[in-house]
Amino acid sequence: MGIYLNPDSDRYERLCNSPIFVDKSLLIEYTNQIINTENNCICVSRPRRFGKSTDANMLVAYYSKGTNSKDLFNTLNISHCPSFLEHLNKHNVIHLNIQDFLSTTNSIDEMLFKITRMILKDLKFEFKDVITETEIIDAFNEVYAYTKNKFIFIIDEWDCIFREFKEDKTAQETYLDFLRSLLKDKNYIEMCYMTGILPIKKYGTHSALNMFDEISMTQPKPLANYMGFTEEEVSNLCRKHNVDYQKMKDWYDGYHMTDTISTFSPRSVVAAISKHDFSNYWTKTESFEALKIYIDLNFDGLKDNIIQMMAGKEVYIDTSSFENDMSTFGSKDDVLTLLIHLGYLGYNQKDQTCYIPNKEVMDSFFTSIKNSDWNATTKAIQNSRNLLDATFNMDETKVADYIEQAHLETSHIQYNDENALSYTIDLAYYAARDHYTVIRELPTGKGFADLAFIPKTDKPAILVELKWNQGVNTAITQIKEKKYPSVLEKYKGNLLLVGITYDKKTRKHICKIERL
């Protein structure tokens, strides 16, 4: 047992002993299937706080010859799989956390020298009668040639170079050359499991490490269940710890991996349960300033898309041109793709759209824009509580005024139909999300309500009908004619009908409110 060769299982054992624990051990069933195959290298990228290091430590604990972890895994789901005992503690494992090496050195060359020196030290201790070479690749080749021992490489934080040396292309290429030489087409490799935030760097359309199969936030299959906590897993945690599941979902869910799998931010879920408080835990690992840097980049359409997503819309995105680094941006789509990989946006692979996934991330966007040149948008959001109060008070003049301010302050979103108007309304009613589930185009008796606010508390239900270049009475009449209120029958007596119109010539908003 060494430091990097065949380490022990202590880190994963501590996790298993924790009061809040989710069993993700069936990931091992998948990795067992790719050992000693043509497709034995996999890179899994996902945001901070999403369990990357936890999974890496689990794989080390399971495969490493340097520990006996049978009792640890006997109680986990993997123990029921046919391949469980076949691979348990049967492999030579090299475990590297690249961030640890980078943090203790001053350059890429120095870091790679330290990695080489430390691995060689462990190899020479374990295979002292075999190794004569001082080059790491030659040493591995010697071990394989004379003993037929192979190795599983588990590499964590593989991409930290691209996050900390964003502009140093020479350093990046030196690092990629090292990994390619160490891992590609080598007989001593049984498997390589690599994890980080960014997918593998691309040059044009080609991967710099093309021997890897890639799993990411934009391409999560076949490991979609392991990209975060699933809804079933969080529901079980909430029952066990007596926590409100719906609030947990509102705050931390929303990362849609497939049509049927949606995941939560794991560390935020654990923090909310531990602290008995639903709050924004993003700041512990990702600064608001980092988000601000990217959303302030000057690309046509980027600001519009951010505002639309803050208003609840999903926007189309082409992720194919993103080069998987933090400095090469050719369009707004590249910036938005980076935000997906960082966890600031969710991604709908089927529709090729991105969106803000939950309340925690929405709060992060709001905090990030407060002290930037987004003052107009910030003011519209800050006014939203006043707008909500005016709606409750049925003050039609104030409601129209606040919506008009929101339109003027986000004027680069051009009105040309009711759909465009609805984004301004969504943003103007930002504060309503604390008390309501907001549904666009709620099905009704004879059509759709443009916006429906379904209360989570004792607030009145609200139906909003939007009209462009039409009379305000038309909006209210349409609500009644389409039997919108029938959808919200149980709120009768506490249901507000809100008609809002915009006159293109006068640029005026008019509001009419009735209670049913």
C-alpha positions in Angstrom: 0.0 0.0 0.0 1.4 3.4 -1.0 0.3 7.0 -1.2 -0.7 6.9 -4.8 -0.4 3.2 -5.6 -3.0 1.0 -4.0 -4.2 3.5 -1.3 -6.6 2.6 1.5 -10.3 3.1 1.7 -10.4 5.6 4.6 -11.9 8.5 2.6 -14.8 6.6 1.3 -15.4 4.8 4.7 -15.8 8.2 6.3 -18.4 9.1 3.8 -20.3 5.9 4.4 -20.3 6.6 8.1 -21.9 10.0 7.6 -25.5 10.5 8.7 -26.5 11.7 5.2 -25.4 9.2 2.7 -26.6 8.2 -0.8 -25.5 4.8 -2.2 -24.1 5.4 -5.7 -22.2 2.1 -5.8 -23.9 0.8 -8.9 -21.6 3.1 -10.8 -19.1 0.2 -10.2 -21.3 -2.2 -12.1 -20.7 0.0 -15.2 -16.9 0.5 -14.7 -16.5 -3.3 -14.1 -17.9 -3.8 -17.6 -15.2 -1.7 -19.3 -12.1 -3.1 -17.6 -9.7 -4.6 -20.1 -11.8 -3.6 -23.1 -11.2 -1.3 -26.1 -13.3 1.4 -24.4 -11.6 1.3 -21.0 -11.0 5.0 -20.7 -13.9 7.3 -19.5 -13.9 11.0 -18.5 -16.9 12.1 -16.4 -17.3 15.9 -16.1 -19.8 17.7 -13.9 -19.9 20.8 -11.7 -18.3 21.4 -8.3 -20.5 20.1 -5.5 -21.8 17.2 -7.6 -19.9 14.3 -6.1 -17.0 13.8 -8.4 -14.3 13.2 -5.8 -16.8 11.0 -3.8 -17.2 8.7 -6.8 -13.4 8.6 -7.3 -12.8 7.7 -3.7 -15.5 5.0 -4.0 -13.7 3.4 -7.0 -10.4 3.5 -5.2 -11.9 1.8 -2.1 -13.5 -0.9 -4.3 -10.6 -1.7 -6.7 -7.5 -1.1 -4.6 -5.3 -4.1 -3.6 -4.1 -1.9 -0.7 -7.2 -2.4 1.4 -9.9 -4.9 2.4 -13.2 -3.2 1.9 -15.5 -6.2 1.6 -17.4 -5.3 4.8 -17.7 -1.7 3.6 -19.3 -2.7 0.3 -21.3 -5.7 1.5 -24.1 -3.4 2.6 -24.2 -1.4 -0.6 -26.1 -2.0 -3.8 -23.1 -3.2 -5.8 -22.9 -6.3 -3.5 -25.9 -7.7 -5.4 -24.2 -7.6 -8.8 -22.6 -10.7 -10.3 -19.3 -8.9 -10.8 -19.0 -7.7 -7.2 -16.4 -10.2 -5.8 -14.6 -10.6 -9.1 -13.1 -7.2 -8.9 -13.3 -6.3 -5.2 -9.7 -5.3 -4.1 -8.2 -7.2 -7.0 -6.5 -4.4 -8.9 -3.5 -2.2 -8.8 -4.8 1.4 -8.5 -3.1 4.7 -9.2 -5.1 7.5 -7.6 -4.1 11.1 -8.5 -5.8 14.4 -7.6 -4.2 16.8 -10.0 -5.3 19.8 -7.9 -3.2 18.6 -5.0 -0.1 18.5 -7.2 -0.9 21.9 -8.8 -1.4 23.6 -5.5 2.1 22.6 -4.2 4.1 23.5 -7.3 4.8 26.7 -9.3 4.6 25.6 -12.9 3.3 22.8 -15.1 6.7 21.3 -15.6 7.3 21.3 -11.9 3.9 19.7 -11.3 4.5 16.9 -13.9 8.0 16.3 -12.4 6.4 15.8 -9.0 3.7 13.5 -10.3 6.4 11.4 -12.0 8.6 11.3 -8.9 5.9 10.3 -6.5 4.4 7.6 -8.7 7.9 6.2 -9.4 8.6 6.2 -5.6 5.5 4.0 -5.0 6.2 1.7 -8.0 9.8 1.1 -6.9 8.7 0.2 -3.4 6.1 -2.3 -4.7 8.1 -3.6 -7.7 11.7 -3.0 -6.5 13.1 -6.1 -8.2 11.7 -5.1 -11.6 12.1 -1.4 -12.1 15.4 0.0 -13.4 14.1 3.0 -15.5 13.7 6.5 -14.2 11.0 7.5 -16.8 7.5 6.8 -15.6 6.2 5.3 -18.8 9.2 3.0 -19.1 8.7 2.0 -15.5 5.1 1.0 -16.1 6.1 -0.9 -19.2 8.8 -2.8 -17.2 6.2 -3.8 -14.6 3.9 -5.1 -17.2 6.6 -6.9 -19.3 8.1 -8.8 -16.3 5.1 -9.3 -14.0 2.0 -8.8 -16.3 0.6 -6.5 -13.6 -1.8 -3.9 -15.0 -3.2 -0.7 -13.5 -6.5 1.2 -13.0 -5.9 4.9 -13.1 -8.3 7.1 -11.2 -7.6 10.8 -11.9 -9.6 13.5 -10.1 -9.6 17.2 -10.9 -8.0 16.4 -14.2 -9.0 19.8 -15.7 -7.7 22.2 -13.0 -4.9 23.2 -15.4 -7.5 24.7 -17.8 -9.2 26.5 -15.0 -6.0 28.0 -13.4 -3.9 28.4 -16.5 -6.7 29.7 -18.7 -4.6 31.6 -21.2 -1.4 29.5 -21.1 -1.8 27.3 -24.2 1.7 26.0 -24.0 1.2 24.8 -20.4 -2.1 23.2 -21.4 -0.5 21.3 -24.4 2.4 20.1 -22.3 -0.1 18.7 -19.8 -2.2 17.0 -22.5 0.9 15.5 -24.1 1.8 14.0 -20.7 -1.6 12.4 -20.2 -1.7 11.1 -23.8 1.8 9.6 -23.5 0.9 8.0 -20.1 -2.5 6.6 -21.0 -3.0 6.1 -24.7 -2.6 2.6 -26.2 -0.7 1.2 -23.2 -0.8 -2.5 -22.3 -0.5 -1.6 -18.7 -3.8 0.2 -18.6 -6.8 -1.9 -17.4 -9.0 1.2 -17.0 -8.8 4.9 -16.6 -11.6 6.8 -14.8 -11.0 10.6 -15.1 -13.2 13.3 -13.6 -13.3 17.1 -13.6 -15.6 20.0 -14.3 -14.7 20.5 -18.0 -14.9 17.9 -20.7 -11.7 17.1 -22.5 -10.1 20.0 -24.4 -11.0 20.2 -28.1 -9.0 21.7 -30.9 -11.6 22.5 -33.5 -13.8 19.5 -33.5 -11.2 16.9 -32.3 -10.6 15.8 -28.8 -7.1 16.2 -27.5 -7.4 12.8 -25.7 -9.5 10.8 -28.2 -9.1 7.5 -26.4 -11.7 8.6 -23.8 -15.4 8.1 -23.9 -16.9 11.3 -22.4 -19.8 11.8 -20.0 -20.9 15.4 -19.3 -23.7 17.7 -18.4 -24.6 18.0 -22.1 -24.1 14.2 -22.8 -24.8 12.4 -19.6 -25.8 8.9 -20.9 -25.2 6.2 -19.9 -24.4 7.5 -16.4 -27.3 9.9 -16.1 -28.2 8.4 -12.7 -24.8 9.2 -11.3 -24.5 12.9 -12.3 -26.1 14.1 -9.0 -28.8 13.0 -6.5 -31.9 11.7 -8.3 -35.4 12.7 -7.3 -36.0 9.2 -5.8 -32.8 9.5 -3.7 -33.7 13.0 -2.4 -37.2 12.0 -1.7 -35.9 9.1 0.5 -33.5 11.5 2.3 -36.4 14.0 2.9 -38.6 11.2 4.4 -35.7 10.0 6.6 -34.8 13.4 7.9 -38.3 14.9 8.0 -37.6 17.6 5.4 -40.0 19.2 2.9 -39.3 17.5 -0.4 -41.1 20.1 -2.5 -39.0 22.9 -1.1 -35.9 20.9 -1.6 -37.0 20.4 -5.2 -37.6 24.1 -5.8 -34.3 25.0 -4.4 -31.9 22.4 -5.7 -33.5 20.2 -8.5 -33.8 20.9 -12.2 -30.7 19.4 -13.9 -32.5 17.3 -16.5 -30.3 14.4 -17.6 -32.9 12.6 -19.7 -36.7 12.7 -20.2 -37.1 10.7 -17.0 -34.0 11.6 -14.9 -33.6 14.9 -13.1 -30.8 15.5 -10.6 -30.2 17.7 -7.6 -27.1 19.5 -6.5 -25.8 16.9 -3.9 -23.8 19.2 -1.6 -26.6 21.7 -1.4 -29.1 18.9 -0.5 -26.8 17.7 2.3 -26.2 21.2 3.6 -30.0 22.0 3.6 -30.7 18.8 5.6 -27.7 19.3 8.0 -28.5 22.9 8.7 -32.3 22.6 8.6 -32.4 25.6 6.3 -33.1 26.1 2.6 -30.6 28.6 1.4 -28.1 29.4 -1.3 -25.0 27.2 -0.6 -23.5 28.0 -3.9 -21.2 30.6 -2.5 -19.2 28.0 -0.6 -17.6 26.7 -3.7 -18.4 29.1 -6.6 -18.1 32.9 -6.3 -20.7 35.2 -7.7 -17.9 37.2 -9.3 -17.0 34.2 -11.4 -20.5 34.0 -12.8 -20.5 37.8 -13.4 -17.4 37.6 -15.5 -19.1 35.3 -18.0 -22.5 36.9 -18.2 -20.9 40.3 -18.7 -19.0 39.2 -21.9 -19.9 41.2 -24.9 -21.6 38.8 -27.3 -24.7 39.6 -29.3 -27.8 38.1 -27.8 -26.1 36.9 -24.5 -27.7 39.5 -22.3 -31.1 38.9 -23.9 -30.8 35.2 -23.3 -29.8 35.7 -19.7 -32.8 37.9 -19.1 -35.2 35.5 -20.8 -33.9 32.6 -18.7 -34.3 34.7 -15.5 -37.9 35.2 -16.7 -38.3 31.4 -16.8 -37.7 30.8 -20.5 -35.6 28.0 -22.1 -33.3 29.3 -24.9 -31.9 27.3 -27.8 -28.2 26.7 -27.7 -25.6 25.0 -30.0 -23.1 23.4 -27.8 -21.0 21.9 -30.6 -18.5 24.8 -31.1 -17.4 25.0 -27.4 -13.8 24.0 -27.1 -14.0 22.8 -23.5 -11.9 25.5 -21.9 -12.6 28.8 -20.1 -11.1 31.3 -22.5 -11.9 30.4 -26.1 -15.3 31.9 -26.9 -16.6 32.5 -30.4 -20.2 33.2 -29.6 -22.8 33.5 -26.8 -23.5 29.8 -27.3 -19.9 29.0 -26.1 -20.4 31.1 -23.0 -23.8 29.4 -22.2 -22.2 26.0 -22.8 -19.5 26.8 -20.2 -22.2 27.9 -17.8 -23.9 24.5 -18.3 -20.7 22.7 -17.4 -20.2 24.9 -14.4 -23.7 24.1 -13.1 -25.2 27.6 -13.6 -27.5 26.4 -16.3 -29.4 23.2 -17.0 -29.5 21.6 -20.4 -32.4 19.9 -22.2 -30.6 17.6 -24.7 -33.8 16.6 -26.5 -34.7 20.2 -27.3 -31.2 21.6 -27.3 -32.2 24.3 -24.8 -30.6 25.7 -21.6 -32.3 27.3 -18.6 -31.8 28.3 -15.0 -32.6 25.1 -13.1 -33.7 26.2 -9.6 -34.0 28.9 -7.0 -30.5 28.5 -5.6 -29.0 29.2 -9.0 -31.5 31.9 -9.8 -30.4 33.7 -6.6 -26.8 33.4 -7.8 -27.7 35.1 -11.1 -29.5 37.9 -9.2 -26.6 38.4 -6.8 -24.1 38.4 -9.7 -25.9 41.1 -11.7 -26.6 43.5 -8.8 -23.2 45.2 -8.9 -22.7 45.2 -12.6 -24.0 47.1 -15.6 -27.3 45.1 -15.3 -28.8 47.9 -13.2 -32.0 48.1 -15.1 -32.7 44.4 -14.8 -31.8 44.5 -11.1 -34.3 47.3 -10.5 -37.1 45.4 -12.2 -36.4 42.4 -10.0 -36.2 44.6 -6.9 -39.5 46.3 -7.8 -41.2 42.9 -8.1 -42.2 42.7 -4.4 -44.0 46.1 -4.8 -45.7 44.8 -7.9 -46.9 41.7 -6.1 -48.3 43.8 -3.3 -50.0 46.1 -5.8 -51.6 43.0 -7.4 -52.9 41.7 -4.1 -54.3 45.2 -3.4 -55.9 45.2 -6.9 -54.2 48.5 -7.6 -54.5 48.5 -11.4 -52.6 51.8 -11.9 -49.6 50.7 -9.9 -49.5 47.3 -11.5 -49.4 48.9 -14.9 -46.7 51.3 -13.8 -44.4 48.7 -12.4 -44.8 46.5 -15.5 -44.1 49.5 -17.7 -40.9 50.2 -15.7 -39.9 46.6 -16.2 -40.4 46.9 -19.9 -38.5 50.2 -20.2 -35.6 48.8 -18.1 -35.4 45.7 -20.2 -36.2 47.4 -23.4 -33.8 45.4 -25.6 -36.4 42.6 -25.4 -38.6 43.8 -28.3 -42.4 43.5 -28.0 -43.9 42.0 -31.1 -46.6 39.6 -29.6 -48.0 38.4 -26.4 -45.2 35.9 -26.1 -42.5 38.6 -25.9 -44.7 40.6 -23.5 -44.9 37.5 -21.2 -41.1 37.5 -20.6 -41.3 41.0 -19.2 -44.2 40.0 -17.0 -42.3 36.9 -15.8 -39.3 39.0 -14.8 -41.5 41.7 -13.2 -43.1 39.1 -11.0 -39.8 37.6 -9.9 -40.7 37.8 -6.2 -43.8 35.8 -6.8 -41.7 32.6 -7.1 -41.3 32.6 -3.3 -45.0 32.1 -2.9 -46.1 30.5 -6.2 -45.5 27.9 -8.8 -45.5 29.9 -12.0 -46.9 28.1 -15.1 -46.8 29.5 -18.6 -49.7 28.4 -20.8 -51.7 26.5 -18.2 -54.3 24.3 -19.9 -57.8 25.5 -19.2 -61.4 24.7 -20.3 -61.1 26.2 -23.8 -57.5 27.1 -24.3 -54.5 28.2 -22.3 -53.9 30.9 -19.6 -50.8 32.9 -20.5 -49.5 32.9 -17.0 -50.9 31.1 -13.9 -49.6 31.7 -10.4 -50.5 28.6 -8.3 -50.1 29.5 -4.6 -47.8 27.5 -2.3 -49.1 29.3 0.8 -52.3 31.2 1.6 -51.9 33.8 -1.1 -54.6 34.2 -3.8 -54.2 32.3 -7.0 -53.6 34.6 -10.0 -54.4 34.2 -13.7 -52.8 36.6 -16.1 -54.0 37.2 -19.7 -51.7 39.3 -22.0 -52.8 41.2 -25.0 -50.8 43.2 -27.5 -52.5 46.1 -29.3 -55.9 45.1 -27.9 -58.3 46.5 -25.2 -57.8 45.5 -21.6 -61.4 44.4 -21.3 -60.7 41.9 -24.1 -58.1 40.2 -21.8 -60.5 39.8 -18.9 -63.4 38.7 -21.2 -61.1 36.1 -22.7 -60.2 34.7 -19.3 -63.9 34.2 -18.6 -64.9 32.9 -22.0 -62.2 30.3 -22.0 -63.3 29.1 -18.6 -59.9 29.7 -17.1 -61.2 29.8 -13.5 -62.5 26.2 -13.8 -58.9 25.0 -13.6 -58.6 26.7 -10.2 -62.0 26.0 -8.9 -60.7 25.3 -5.4 -59.4 28.9 -5.2 -62.8 30.5 -5.9 -63.2 33.5 -3.8 -59.5 34.0 -3.6 -58.7 34.1 -7.4 -57.4 37.2 -9.1 -57.9 37.7 -12.8 -55.3 40.1 -14.2 -55.6 41.4 -17.8 -52.6 43.3 -19.1 -52.4 45.0 -22.5 -49.7 47.0 -24.3 -50.4 49.6 -26.9 -47.6 49.8 -29.4 -48.4 53.4 -30.5 -48.6 54.9 -27.1 -46.2 52.5 -25.5 -48.5 52.3 -22.5 -49.5 49.3 -20.4 -53.0 49.1 -19.0 -54.1 46.7 -16.3 -57.5 45.4 -15.1 -58.0 43.2 -12.1 -61.1 41.3 -10.9 -61.6 38.9 -8.0 -63.6 35.7 -8.4 
